[in-house]
Amino acid sequence: MIGTIVVFGQLGRLPTLPVPSGWIVTLMFFGVFPTLYFLVRWALKTEWKIIITADHLTFKNWEKELVFDRRLPHKFRLLRHDEAQLEKEKIEKKLREGKVKNKTYTELAYYGKSSHISYEYLGQRNDIGTVFGEKEAIALITRLKACDKVMDAQGKMGDGTALSPNDQWDDQPGDIEE
């Protein structure tokens, strides 16, 4: 429902001006803001496809494809974001300046809570992506390491994770084939 403002002056009655009522403003605020928030988050999200085979490890996204040989020494690492220390120093500086001026200052630490997922291949760091949120990063790196162990066990490339009791024993000379 659109409300009206009636203006009376010396010249008599002037035309009425439409004014949005409270529910239209509320709808615009609660309808437009979440939609824009969702669209910005969707636009900034990067989706990776990780393919692990016995011989190769492939990372794909819309921009590039990285392929590594799994038979060579490798491991997954969780590294602190490169910008975290700089962000921490900026926040501490503003807090100190605020204490001098007797003002309070608060700022969210975005980089301090984010991590790089890295694939260390032959001792070289290869950043796969950035994960915001410590809990999400730990969950992702744990899944990647578990998948790597299972593939090692399948390919008999290392200790790996035993999937059955027979996988815990290596073949011995003179063993009888089952």
PEQUIFEN-V786414 format. One line per field, one symbol per residue. phi: phi as a letter, one per 40 degrees, with the letter a starting at -180 (. if undefined). burial: b if it has 24 or more other ideal C-beta (glycine too) atoms within 12 Angstrom, else e. A space follows every 50 residues. Layout:
# PEQUIFEN-V786414
phi->???
burial->???
This chain:
# PEQUIFEN-V786414
phi->.ccbbbbbbcchccccbcbccdccccccccccdccccccccccccbbbbb bbbcbbbbbbaccabbbbccccdaacbbbcdccccccccccccccccccc cfbcabacccccbbaccbbcbfgbcbccabbchccccccccccccccccc cccccfcacfbccadcccbccbcgcccc
burial->eeeeeeeeeeeeeeeeeeeeeeeeeeeeeeeeeeeeeeeeeeeeeeebeb ebeeeebebeeeeeeeebebeeebbbbbbbbeeeeeeeeeeeeeeeeeee eeeeeeeebebbebbbbbbbbeeeebbbbbbbeeeebeebbeebbeebbe bbeeeeeeebeeeeeeeeeeeeeeeeee
